[in-house]
Amino acid sequence: MSKRDRFDQSKRINPWEIVTMGLSSLASNKLRSSLTMFGIAIGVFSVVSVMTALSAMRSSIDKNLEVFSGEVFHVSRMPTIQINDGWWNYRDRPRFDYRQATRFKILMESNTESLVCLQMGQGGQIARYKDRKSDRNIRVTGTNENFLDCFAMNVEFGRNLVPEDVENGRTVAVVGVEIVKKLFPFEDPLGKQMTVLGTKYTIVGVMEEKGQGFGQNPDRTVLVPLTRFLSTKAGQWIDVNIAVKGPSIEEMAEYQDHAIGYLRTVRGLEAENPNNFEVTSNDAVKEIFEGIANWVSNGGLIISAIALAVAGVGVMNIMLVSVTERTREIGIRKSIGARKKDILKQFLLEAVFLCEVGGVMGIILGIIGGNIIAALSNSSVIFPWFWTVVAIATCSLIGIVFGMYPAYKAASLHPIDALRFE
């Protein structure tokens, strides 16, 4: 090794020394460093929380739509999801009454290979059996024999509703497993009478456990004949909703066209009249949600980009102040052998460290906040690995980009001028 190489090597600073000096400098200005990290944390929090919540909701919706048959579509008076149009644009549409729904069912099932489910429901009810009662979270659904087919559900034991139950308005019910656990913990529920909506129903079947989905829990549902439900006060003002299950996904469009034609007939619409009902498939619901999710995520990204840019300016500002305060220190270090790139590395490290610590804080808060939002919407909790990696990479980039100028300014100071600085 030549004398020149040995001399250059003697001037090199151990990388760990650069790290310790950088951290020591940040620790000496705790308030200023904390405020800068907080600015970075806000920007990262906004993007991670929004993306975590959206990812959880997407996952939950995909999971819930998977259990529905792809060949099912729904008919209702109002749109399933209303984005730009308020409900008042549809308030004059006539209700779907039982007569219209039944006539549509007869036409659809007589002329196509489809199953039609008619349903209407009332939530927030209490079920009672002897001295036991459920929480006020029971949903009573008046329906027909096709409900389980259209909503991909099965009877665990007992039987389903049959057409005769609906025709004769029988007081029979098929219940979810949570109701059985609450009211019949130690006995067979079949044949027992429970009271709900002021009527005693004989339990004829118990549905398989399904779990929470789309804000509803089938395990807390009581299925009763639609004609019997119509006799209650709740049935006097609720629309009849319709679900149609075709033979295959490939024939979905054809069956929707048939349904629209029959619906226009039963609703008494002339050729020039627009539809006063909505026909929506599960895929359409998913597309609508994707559109909303993309709009929200794009807005979140723009807001987060602005917040991170402002935080980046804060990083540059604190580093420029640091360079000014430590000018004499830089001069001493250069005079004893520190190279330009050593000074550059130290100040860049400080900027990146500020951003990364702020980023980690924002990621943790964002994951917690996003999952709280997801939990409130009954979606599953997730860890957003992709957005975590993106956030860390973005924080590193901000530290490098906004810390480069202060670091270069510090590295470019002349030792003599720096030593004269007061």
ROGUNU-568001 format. One record per residue: residue number from 0; x, y, z of N, C-alpha, C in turn; residue in one letter. Coordinates in steps of 0.2 Angstrom, whole numbers. Layout:
REM residues N
NUM_X_Y_Z_X_Y_Z_X_Y_Z_a $
...
***
This chain:
REM residues 422
0_4_-6_0_0_0_0_4_6_0_m $
1_3_11_-5_7_17_-5_6_22_1_s $
2_10_26_1_9_31_7_3_35_6_k $
3_1_37_-1_-5_40_-2_-11_37_0_r $
4_-11_30_-1_-17_26_1_-18_26_8_d $
5_-12_25_12_-12_25_19_-15_31_22_r $
6_-13_37_19_-15_43_21_-22_44_20_f $
7_-25_42_14_-32_42_12_-36_38_17_d $
8_-33_32_19_-37_28_23_-37_31_30_q $
9_-32_34_32_-32_37_39_-37_42_40_s $
10_-39_45_34_-44_51_35_-51_48_35_k $
11_-52_42_33_-59_39_33_-62_38_40_r $
12_-69_40_40_-72_39_46_-76_33_46_i $
13_-76_29_52_-80_23_52_-88_25_51_n $
14_-91_21_47_-98_22_46_-102_22_52_p $
15_-100_18_57_-104_19_64_-103_25_67_w $
16_-97_28_66_-96_35_69_-101_40_66_e $
17_-102_39_59_-107_44_56_-114_43_59_i $
18_-116_37_60_-122_36_63_-123_39_70_v $
19_-118_37_74_-119_40_81_-119_47_81_t $
20_-115_51_77_-114_58_77_-121_61_74_m $
21_-124_58_69_-130_60_67_-136_59_72_g $
22_-136_54_75_-141_53_80_-140_57_86_l $
23_-134_59_88_-132_63_94_-135_70_92_s $
24_-134_72_86_-136_79_84_-143_80_84_s $
25_-147_74_82_-154_75_82_-157_75_89_l $
26_-153_71_94_-155_71_101_-154_77_104_a $
27_-150_81_102_-148_88_105_-154_93_103_s $
28_-158_91_98_-163_96_96_-170_92_96_n $
29_-172_90_102_-177_85_103_-184_88_100_k $
30_-186_94_102_-192_97_100_-192_98_93_l $
31_-187_101_90_-187_102_83_-187_96_79_r $
32_-184_91_81_-184_84_78_-191_81_78_s $
33_-194_81_84_-200_78_85_-206_81_81_s $
34_-205_88_80_-210_91_76_-210_89_69_l $
35_-203_89_67_-202_87_60_-205_80_59_t $
36_-203_75_63_-205_68_63_-213_68_63_m $
37_-216_72_67_-223_72_67_-227_74_61_f $
38_-223_79_57_-226_81_51_-226_75_46_g $
39_-220_71_46_-220_65_41_-225_60_43_i $
40_-226_59_50_-231_54_52_-238_56_50_a $
41_-240_62_50_-246_64_48_-247_62_40_i $
42_-243_63_36_-243_62_29_-244_54_28_g $
43_-239_50_31_-239_43_31_-246_40_34_v $
44_-248_43_39_-254_41_43_-260_41_38_f $
45_-261_47_34_-266_48_30_-267_43_25_s $
46_-261_41_21_-261_37_16_-262_29_18_v $
47_-259_27_24_-259_21_26_-266_19_29_v $
48_-269_24_33_-275_22_36_-281_22_30_s $
49_-280_26_25_-285_26_20_-285_19_16_v $
50_-279_17_14_-277_11_10_-279_5_14_m $
51_-277_5_21_-279_-1_25_-286_-2_26_t $
52_-290_4_27_-297_3_27_-300_0_21_a $
53_-298_3_15_-301_1_9_-299_-6_7_l $
54_-293_-8_9_-290_-15_7_-294_-20_11_s $
55_-296_-18_18_-300_-22_22_-307_-23_19_a $
56_-310_-17_17_-317_-17_14_-317_-21_8_m $
57_-312_-20_4_-312_-24_-3_-312_-32_-1_r $
58_-307_-33_3_-306_-41_5_-313_-43_8_s $
59_-316_-39_12_-323_-42_15_-328_-42_10_s $
60_-328_-37_5_-334_-38_0_-332_-43_-5_i $
61_-326_-44_-7_-325_-50_-11_-327_-57_-8_d $
62_-325_-57_-2_-327_-63_2_-334_-64_2_k $
63_-338_-59_4_-345_-60_4_-349_-61_-2_n $
64_-346_-58_-8_-349_-59_-14_-347_-66_-17_l $
65_-342_-69_-14_-340_-76_-17_-346_-81_-14_e $
66_-349_-79_-9_-354_-84_-6_-360_-84_-10_v $
67_-361_-78_-13_-367_-77_-17_-366_-81_-24_f $
68_-371_-84_-27_-371_-87_-33_-370_-81_-38_s $
69_-365_-82_-43_-364_-77_-48_-369_-76_-53_g $
70_-374_-81_-53_-380_-80_-58_-386_-77_-54_e $
71_-385_-74_-49_-390_-70_-45_-390_-63_-46_v $
72_-396_-60_-48_-396_-53_-48_-402_-50_-44_f $
73_-403_-44_-42_-408_-41_-38_-412_-36_-41_h $
74_-418_-36_-39_-423_-31_-41_-425_-27_-35_v $
75_-425_-20_-36_-427_-16_-30_-430_-9_-33_s $
76_-433_-6_-29_-436_1_-31_-431_6_-31_r $
77_-426_6_-27_-420_11_-27_-414_8_-29_m $
78_-409_11_-31_-402_9_-33_-399_6_-26_p $
79_-395_0_-27_-392_-3_-22_-387_2_-18_t $
80_-383_5_-22_-378_10_-20_-380_17_-23_i $
81_-381_22_-20_-382_29_-23_-376_33_-21_q $
82_-373_36_-27_-367_40_-26_-369_47_-28_i $
83_-370_49_-34_-372_56_-35_-379_57_-35_n $
84_-383_52_-36_-391_54_-36_-393_52_-29_d $
85_-397_57_-26_-399_56_-19_-406_52_-20_g $
86_-408_50_-14_-414_46_-14_-420_50_-16_w $
87_-420_56_-16_-426_60_-18_-427_60_-25_w $
88_-422_58_-29_-423_57_-36_-427_51_-38_n $
89_-428_46_-33_-432_40_-34_-438_40_-29_y $
90_-439_45_-26_-444_45_-20_-451_44_-23_r $
91_-453_46_-30_-459_45_-33_-460_38_-36_d $
92_-455_34_-36_-456_27_-38_-461_24_-34_r $
93_-466_20_-37_-471_16_-33_-467_10_-30_p $
94_-470_8_-24_-467_3_-20_-468_-4_-24_r $
95_-464_-9_-23_-465_-15_-25_-470_-19_-20_f $
96_-476_-20_-21_-480_-23_-17_-481_-31_-18_d $
97_-484_-34_-14_-484_-42_-14_-487_-44_-20_y $
98_-493_-40_-23_-496_-42_-29_-492_-42_-35_r $
99_-488_-37_-35_-483_-36_-41_-478_-41_-41_q $
100_-475_-42_-35_-469_-46_-34_-471_-54_-36_a $
101_-477_-55_-33_-480_-62_-35_-481_-63_-42_t $
102_-484_-58_-45_-485_-59_-52_-479_-60_-56_r $
103_-474_-56_-54_-467_-56_-58_-464_-63_-57_f $
104_-465_-66_-51_-462_-72_-49_-465_-78_-54_k $
105_-472_-77_-54_-475_-82_-59_-473_-82_-66_i $
106_-473_-76_-68_-471_-75_-75_-463_-77_-76_l $
107_-459_-75_-72_-452_-77_-73_-451_-85_-72_m $
108_-454_-88_-67_-453_-95_-66_-456_-99_-71_e $
109_-462_-96_-74_-466_-100_-79_-462_-100_-86_s $
110_-459_-95_-87_-456_-94_-94_-448_-95_-95_n $
111_-445_-95_-89_-438_-96_-89_-436_-102_-83_t $
112_-430_-104_-84_-427_-109_-79_-424_-105_-73_e $
113_-428_-101_-70_-425_-97_-64_-429_-98_-58_s $
114_-426_-96_-52_-429_-96_-46_-430_-89_-43_l $
115_-436_-87_-41_-437_-80_-39_-438_-80_-31_v $
116_-434_-76_-28_-435_-75_-20_-438_-68_-19_c $
117_-443_-69_-15_-447_-62_-13_-445_-62_-5_l $
118_-443_-56_-3_-441_-55_4_-442_-48_6_q $
119_-444_-47_12_-444_-40_16_-442_-42_23_m $
120_-439_-37_26_-437_-38_33_-437_-33_38_g $
121_-436_-34_44_-436_-29_49_-431_-31_54_q $
122_-426_-27_56_-421_-28_60_-422_-25_67_g $
123_-417_-26_72_-418_-24_79_-423_-27_83_g $
124_-425_-33_82_-430_-36_85_-428_-41_91_q $
125_-432_-43_95_-430_-47_101_-434_-54_100_i $
126_-431_-60_101_-434_-66_100_-435_-69_107_a $
127_-441_-72_109_-442_-74_116_-444_-82_116_r $
128_-442_-85_121_-444_-92_122_-444_-93_130_y $
129_-450_-94_132_-451_-95_139_-448_-89_143_k $
130_-443_-90_148_-440_-85_151_-434_-82_148_d $
131_-432_-85_142_-426_-82_139_-428_-78_133_r $
132_-423_-73_132_-424_-69_126_-417_-67_123_k $
133_-417_-65_117_-411_-63_113_-410_-56_114_s $
134_-404_-54_112_-402_-47_111_-407_-44_106_d $
135_-407_-37_106_-411_-33_101_-407_-33_95_r $
136_-405_-38_92_-401_-38_86_-404_-44_81_n $
137_-410_-46_82_-413_-51_77_-416_-48_71_i $
138_-415_-51_65_-418_-48_59_-423_-53_57_r $
139_-430_-51_57_-435_-55_54_-436_-54_47_v $
140_-435_-59_43_-436_-59_36_-442_-63_33_t $
141_-447_-59_30_-452_-63_27_-450_-65_20_g $
142_-451_-71_18_-448_-73_12_-452_-79_9_t $
143_-449_-83_4_-453_-89_1_-448_-94_1_n $
144_-449_-100_-2_-445_-106_-2_-438_-105_-6_e $
145_-437_-100_-9_-431_-99_-13_-426_-95_-10_n $
146_-427_-92_-4_-422_-88_0_-415_-91_0_f $
147_-415_-97_3_-408_-101_4_-405_-102_-3_l $
148_-408_-103_-8_-405_-105_-15_-402_-98_-17_d $
149_-405_-93_-17_-403_-86_-19_-397_-83_-15_c $
150_-397_-85_-9_-392_-82_-5_-387_-87_-2_f $
151_-386_-93_-6_-381_-98_-5_-381_-100_2_a $
152_-386_-102_5_-387_-104_12_-390_-111_12_m $
153_-389_-115_18_-392_-121_18_-395_-122_25_n $
154_-399_-127_26_-402_-129_32_-398_-135_35_v $
155_-396_-133_41_-391_-138_45_-396_-144_47_e $
156_-401_-143_50_-406_-148_52_-413_-146_52_f $
157_-418_-150_51_-425_-148_50_-426_-147_43_g $
158_-431_-142_41_-432_-141_34_-433_-134_33_r $
159_-433_-132_26_-434_-126_24_-441_-124_23_n $
160_-442_-117_22_-449_-115_21_-451_-119_14_l $
161_-458_-120_13_-460_-123_7_-466_-119_5_v $
162_-468_-120_-2_-473_-115_-5_-480_-115_-1_p $
163_-481_-121_2_-488_-122_6_-487_-117_12_e $
164_-481_-116_15_-481_-112_21_-483_-104_19_d $
165_-480_-102_13_-482_-96_11_-489_-95_8_v $
166_-491_-100_5_-498_-99_3_-503_-99_8_e $
167_-502_-103_14_-507_-103_19_-505_-98_25_n $
168_-499_-95_24_-497_-90_29_-496_-93_36_g $
169_-493_-99_36_-492_-103_42_-487_-99_47_r $
170_-488_-100_53_-483_-97_58_-477_-102_60_t $
171_-473_-103_55_-467_-107_55_-461_-103_54_v $
172_-455_-105_56_-449_-101_55_-443_-106_55_a $
173_-438_-103_51_-431_-106_50_-427_-101_54_v $
174_-423_-103_58_-419_-98_62_-411_-99_61_v $
175_-407_-94_63_-400_-95_63_-397_-98_69_g $
176_-391_-100_69_-388_-103_75_-387_-99_81_v $
177_-386_-93_80_-385_-88_86_-392_-88_90_e $
178_-397_-88_87_-404_-88_90_-405_-95_94_i $
179_-403_-100_91_-403_-107_94_-399_-107_101_v $
180_-392_-104_100_-388_-104_106_-391_-100_112_k $
181_-394_-95_110_-397_-90_115_-403_-93_118_k $
182_-408_-95_114_-414_-97_117_-415_-105_119_l $
183_-411_-109_115_-411_-116_116_-404_-119_118_f $
184_-401_-117_123_-394_-119_124_-394_-127_126_p $
185_-399_-130_129_-399_-137_131_-404_-141_128_f $
186_-408_-139_123_-413_-143_120_-414_-142_113_e $
187_-417_-147_110_-418_-147_103_-423_-141_101_d $
188_-422_-136_96_-426_-131_95_-432_-133_90_p $
189_-431_-138_87_-437_-140_82_-443_-142_86_l $
190_-449_-139_83_-455_-140_86_-457_-135_92_g $
191_-452_-131_94_-453_-127_99_-456_-120_97_k $
192_-459_-116_101_-462_-110_99_-459_-104_102_q $
193_-457_-100_97_-453_-94_100_-458_-88_97_m $
194_-457_-82_101_-461_-76_100_-457_-71_97_t $
195_-459_-68_91_-455_-62_88_-460_-58_84_v $
196_-459_-52_84_-464_-47_81_-471_-48_84_l $
197_-472_-50_90_-479_-51_93_-482_-58_91_g $
198_-479_-62_87_-482_-68_85_-478_-74_87_t $
199_-481_-80_89_-478_-86_90_-477_-90_84_k $
200_-470_-92_83_-468_-96_77_-466_-103_79_y $
201_-468_-108_76_-465_-115_77_-459_-116_73_t $
202_-453_-117_76_-447_-118_73_-447_-125_69_i $
203_-445_-124_62_-445_-130_58_-438_-132_55_v $
204_-434_-127_56_-427_-128_53_-422_-123_56_g $
205_-416_-126_56_-410_-121_58_-405_-121_53_v $
206_-403_-115_51_-398_-114_46_-391_-115_48_m $
207_-387_-117_43_-380_-118_44_-377_-111_46_e $
208_-371_-111_50_-368_-105_52_-365_-102_46_e $
209_-366_-95_46_-364_-91_40_-358_-86_42_k $
210_-360_-82_47_-355_-77_49_-357_-70_46_g $
211_-354_-65_49_-356_-58_47_-354_-57_40_q $
212_-358_-52_37_-357_-50_30_-361_-45_28_g $
213_-358_-39_25_-362_-34_22_-366_-30_28_f $
214_-363_-30_34_-367_-27_39_-373_-31_42_g $
215_-374_-37_40_-379_-41_42_-376_-48_44_q $
216_-380_-52_49_-378_-58_51_-383_-63_50_n $
217_-383_-68_45_-388_-73_44_-389_-77_50_p $
218_-384_-78_55_-385_-82_61_-390_-79_66_d $
219_-391_-72_65_-396_-69_69_-403_-68_65_r $
220_-404_-72_60_-410_-71_56_-415_-76_57_t $
221_-422_-74_57_-428_-78_57_-431_-77_51_v $
222_-432_-83_47_-435_-83_41_-443_-85_42_l $
223_-447_-81_40_-454_-83_41_-458_-83_34_v $
224_-463_-86_33_-467_-85_27_-469_-78_25_p $
225_-468_-75_19_-469_-68_17_-476_-66_19_l $
226_-481_-71_17_-488_-69_19_-489_-68_26_t $
227_-486_-71_30_-487_-70_38_-483_-64_40_r $
228_-478_-62_37_-474_-56_39_-478_-50_36_f $
229_-482_-51_31_-486_-45_28_-492_-43_33_l $
230_-494_-48_37_-499_-47_42_-497_-43_48_s $
231_-490_-42_49_-488_-38_55_-487_-31_53_t $
232_-487_-26_58_-486_-19_56_-480_-18_52_k $
233_-474_-21_53_-468_-20_49_-470_-21_42_a $
234_-474_-26_40_-475_-28_33_-479_-23_29_g $
235_-482_-18_33_-487_-13_29_-483_-8_26_q $
236_-477_-7_27_-473_-1_24_-466_-2_21_w $
237_-464_-9_21_-458_-11_18_-459_-13_11_i $
238_-454_-11_7_-454_-14_0_-453_-21_0_d $
239_-456_-25_-5_-454_-32_-7_-448_-31_-11_v $
240_-442_-34_-9_-436_-35_-13_-436_-42_-17_n $
241_-433_-42_-22_-433_-48_-27_-426_-50_-29_i $
242_-425_-56_-28_-418_-59_-30_-420_-65_-35_a $
243_-416_-65_-41_-418_-70_-46_-411_-74_-47_v $
244_-412_-80_-47_-406_-85_-48_-407_-88_-55_k $
245_-403_-87_-60_-403_-90_-66_-399_-97_-66_g $
246_-399_-100_-72_-396_-107_-72_-388_-106_-73_p $
247_-386_-100_-76_-379_-100_-77_-377_-92_-77_s $
248_-370_-91_-76_-368_-84_-77_-368_-82_-84_i $
249_-367_-87_-89_-367_-85_-96_-374_-82_-98_e $
250_-379_-84_-95_-386_-82_-97_-388_-77_-93_e $
251_-384_-74_-89_-386_-68_-85_-389_-62_-88_m $
252_-386_-60_-94_-389_-54_-97_-395_-56_-100_a $
253_-396_-62_-103_-403_-64_-106_-408_-64_-101_e $
254_-407_-67_-95_-412_-67_-90_-413_-60_-87_y $
255_-408_-56_-87_-410_-49_-84_-415_-45_-89_q $
256_-414_-47_-96_-418_-44_-101_-425_-46_-100_d $
257_-426_-53_-99_-432_-56_-97_-436_-52_-91_h $
258_-432_-52_-86_-434_-49_-80_-436_-42_-81_a $
259_-433_-38_-85_-435_-31_-86_-441_-31_-90_i $
260_-442_-35_-95_-448_-35_-98_-454_-37_-94_g $
261_-454_-42_-90_-459_-44_-85_-460_-39_-80_y $
262_-455_-35_-77_-456_-30_-72_-460_-24_-75_l $
263_-458_-22_-82_-462_-17_-85_-469_-19_-86_r $
264_-471_-25_-87_-478_-27_-88_-481_-27_-81_t $
265_-478_-30_-76_-482_-30_-69_-482_-23_-66_v $
266_-478_-18_-68_-478_-11_-66_-482_-7_-70_r $
267_-485_-10_-76_-490_-6_-80_-486_0_-84_g $
268_-480_-1_-86_-476_4_-89_-478_4_-97_l $
269_-479_10_-100_-479_10_-107_-472_10_-110_e $
270_-472_10_-117_-466_9_-121_-462_15_-119_a $
271_-465_21_-119_-461_27_-118_-459_29_-111_e $
272_-462_25_-106_-460_26_-99_-453_23_-97_n $
273_-449_27_-93_-443_24_-91_-444_19_-86_p $
274_-439_15_-84_-440_10_-79_-440_13_-72_n $
275_-445_11_-68_-445_14_-61_-443_9_-56_n $
276_-438_5_-58_-435_0_-54_-428_-1_-56_f $
277_-424_-5_-52_-417_-6_-53_-416_-13_-53_e $
278_-412_-16_-58_-409_-23_-58_-402_-23_-58_v $
279_-399_-26_-52_-392_-25_-51_-389_-32_-49_t $
280_-384_-34_-52_-380_-40_-51_-375_-39_-46_s $
281_-373_-45_-43_-367_-44_-38_-361_-41_-41_n $
282_-360_-43_-47_-354_-40_-50_-354_-32_-51_d $
283_-361_-30_-52_-362_-23_-53_-361_-19_-46_a $
284_-363_-23_-41_-362_-20_-34_-354_-19_-33_v $
285_-350_-24_-35_-343_-24_-34_-340_-19_-38_k $
286_-342_-18_-44_-339_-12_-49_-341_-6_-46_e $
287_-347_-5_-43_-349_2_-40_-344_3_-34_i $
288_-343_-2_-30_-339_-1_-24_-331_0_-26_f $
289_-329_-3_-32_-322_-2_-34_-322_5_-36_e $
290_-327_8_-40_-327_15_-42_-326_20_-36_g $
291_-330_18_-31_-330_23_-25_-323_22_-21_i $
292_-320_16_-21_-314_15_-18_-308_18_-21_a $
293_-309_18_-28_-303_21_-32_-304_29_-31_n $
294_-310_32_-31_-311_39_-30_-308_41_-23_w $
295_-309_37_-18_-307_39_-11_-299_38_-11_v $
296_-297_32_-14_-290_31_-13_-286_36_-17_s $
297_-288_39_-23_-285_44_-26_-285_51_-23_n $
298_-291_52_-19_-291_58_-15_-286_57_-9_g $
299_-286_51_-6_-281_50_-1_-274_51_-3_g $
300_-272_49_-9_-265_49_-11_-264_56_-12_l $
301_-268_60_-15_-267_67_-17_-266_71_-10_i $
302_-270_70_-5_-269_73_1_-263_71_5_i $
303_-261_65_4_-255_62_7_-249_65_4_s $
304_-249_66_-3_-244_69_-6_-242_76_-4_a $
305_-248_80_-3_-247_87_-1_-244_87_6_i $
306_-247_83_10_-244_83_17_-237_81_18_a $
307_-235_76_13_-228_73_13_-223_79_10_l $
308_-226_82_5_-222_88_2_-220_93_7_a $
309_-226_95_11_-225_100_16_-220_98_22_v $
310_-221_91_24_-216_88_29_-209_88_26_a $
311_-208_87_19_-202_87_16_-198_94_17_g $
312_-202_99_16_-200_106_16_-198_107_23_v $
313_-201_104_28_-199_105_35_-193_101_37_g $
314_-192_96_33_-185_92_34_-180_96_32_v $
315_-181_99_26_-175_103_23_-174_109_27_m $
316_-179_112_30_-178_118_34_-174_116_40_n $
317_-176_111_44_-173_109_50_-165_107_48_i $
318_-164_104_43_-157_102_41_-153_109_39_m $
319_-156_114_36_-152_120_34_-151_124_41_l $
320_-155_124_46_-154_127_52_-148_123_56_v $
321_-149_116_55_-143_112_58_-137_114_55_s $
322_-136_115_49_-130_116_45_-127_123_48_v $
323_-132_128_48_-129_134_51_-127_134_58_t $
324_-130_130_62_-128_130_69_-122_126_70_e $
325_-121_121_66_-115_117_66_-109_118_62_r $
326_-109_124_59_-104_126_54_-97_126_57_t $
327_-96_128_63_-90_127_66_-88_120_67_r $
328_-93_116_69_-91_109_70_-89_106_64_e $
329_-92_108_58_-90_105_52_-83_107_50_i $
330_-82_113_51_-75_116_50_-70_112_54_g $
331_-71_110_60_-66_106_64_-65_99_62_i $
332_-71_96_60_-71_89_57_-67_89_51_r $
333_-68_94_46_-64_94_40_-57_95_41_k $
334_-55_100_46_-48_101_47_-44_95_50_s $
335_-48_90_53_-44_84_56_-45_78_51_i $
336_-48_80_45_-47_74_40_-54_72_37_g $
337_-60_74_40_-66_72_37_-67_74_30_a $
338_-69_70_26_-70_71_19_-77_74_17_r $
339_-77_77_11_-83_80_9_-89_75_9_k $
340_-88_68_7_-93_63_6_-95_61_13_k $
341_-90_61_18_-92_59_25_-97_64_28_d $
342_-96_71_27_-101_76_29_-107_75_26_i $
343_-107_74_19_-113_73_15_-117_67_18_l $
344_-114_61_19_-117_55_22_-120_57_29_k $
345_-117_60_33_-119_62_40_-126_66_40_q $
346_-126_71_36_-132_75_35_-138_71_32_f $
347_-136_68_27_-141_64_23_-144_59_28_l $
348_-140_55_32_-142_50_37_-147_53_42_l $
349_-145_59_44_-150_63_49_-157_64_46_e $
350_-157_66_39_-163_68_36_-167_61_35_a $
351_-164_56_33_-167_50_31_-170_47_38_v $
352_-166_48_43_-168_45_50_-174_49_52_f $
353_-174_55_52_-180_59_54_-186_57_50_l $
354_-186_56_43_-191_53_39_-194_46_41_c $
355_-189_42_42_-190_35_43_-194_34_50_e $
356_-191_38_55_-195_37_62_-202_40_61_v $
357_-203_46_58_-209_48_57_-214_44_53_g $
358_-211_40_48_-214_36_44_-217_30_48_g $
359_-212_27_52_-214_21_56_-220_23_61_v $
360_-220_29_64_-225_31_68_-232_32_64_m $
361_-231_35_58_-237_35_54_-240_29_52_g $
362_-235_24_50_-238_17_48_-242_14_54_i $
363_-239_14_60_-242_11_66_-249_14_67_i $
364_-249_21_67_-256_24_68_-260_23_62_l $
365_-258_23_56_-262_22_50_-265_15_50_g $
366_-261_10_52_-264_3_52_-269_2_58_i $
367_-268_5_63_-273_5_69_-279_9_67_i $
368_-278_15_64_-284_19_62_-288_16_56_g $
369_-284_13_51_-288_10_46_-292_4_48_g $
370_-289_0_52_-292_-6_55_-298_-5_59_n $
371_-298_1_63_-304_3_67_-309_5_62_i $
372_-308_8_57_-313_10_52_-316_4_49_i $
373_-311_-1_47_-314_-7_44_-318_-11_49_a $
374_-316_-11_55_-320_-15_60_-327_-12_61_a $
375_-327_-5_61_-334_-2_62_-338_-4_56_l $
376_-335_-5_50_-339_-7_44_-340_-15_43_s $
377_-338_-18_49_-339_-25_49_-334_-29_44_n $
378_-328_-26_43_-323_-29_38_-318_-32_42_s $
379_-314_-37_39_-309_-40_43_-303_-36_44_s $
380_-299_-38_49_-293_-34_50_-287_-37_46_v $
381_-283_-32_43_-278_-34_39_-272_-30_40_i $
382_-266_-33_38_-260_-29_38_-258_-27_31_f $
383_-257_-21_29_-256_-19_22_-248_-19_21_p $
384_-246_-25_19_-239_-25_18_-237_-21_12_w $
385_-240_-21_7_-238_-17_1_-238_-9_3_f $
386_-243_-7_6_-242_0_8_-237_2_13_w $
387_-236_-3_17_-230_-2_22_-224_-1_19_t $
388_-222_-6_14_-216_-5_10_-216_1_6_v $
389_-222_3_3_-222_10_-1_-220_15_4_v $
390_-223_15_10_-222_21_15_-215_22_17_a $
391_-212_16_18_-205_16_20_-200_19_15_i $
392_-202_16_9_-198_18_3_-199_26_1_a $
393_-205_28_2_-207_35_1_-203_40_6_t $
394_-203_37_12_-200_41_18_-192_42_16_c $
395_-189_36_14_-182_36_12_-181_41_7_s $
396_-185_41_2_-184_46_-4_-185_53_-2_l $
397_-190_54_2_-191_61_5_-185_64_8_i $
398_-182_59_13_-176_61_16_-170_62_12_g $
399_-169_59_7_-164_60_2_-165_66_-2_i $
400_-171_67_-5_-172_72_-9_-172_79_-6_v $
401_-175_79_0_-176_86_4_-170_87_8_f $
402_-166_81_9_-160_82_13_-154_83_9_g $
403_-154_82_3_-148_83_-2_-145_90_-2_m $
404_-149_95_-3_-147_102_-3_-143_104_4_y $
405_-146_103_9_-143_105_16_-136_101_17_p $
406_-137_94_15_-131_90_16_-125_92_11_a $
407_-127_94_5_-122_96_0_-119_103_2_y $
408_-124_107_5_-121_114_7_-116_113_13_k $
409_-118_108_18_-113_107_23_-107_104_21_a $
410_-107_99_16_-101_96_13_-97_101_9_a $
411_-100_106_7_-96_111_2_-93_117_6_s $
412_-94_117_13_-91_122_17_-83_122_17_l $
413_-80_128_16_-73_128_16_-71_127_24_h $
414_-66_123_25_-64_123_32_-62_129_36_p $
415_-58_133_32_-56_140_35_-62_144_37_i $
416_-66_145_32_-72_149_33_-76_146_38_d $
417_-77_140_39_-81_137_44_-78_138_51_a $
418_-72_138_51_-69_139_58_-69_146_60_l $
419_-70_150_55_-70_158_57_-78_159_59_r $
420_-82_155_58_-90_156_59_-91_157_66_f $
421_-95_162_68_-97_163_75_-104_162_76_e $
***
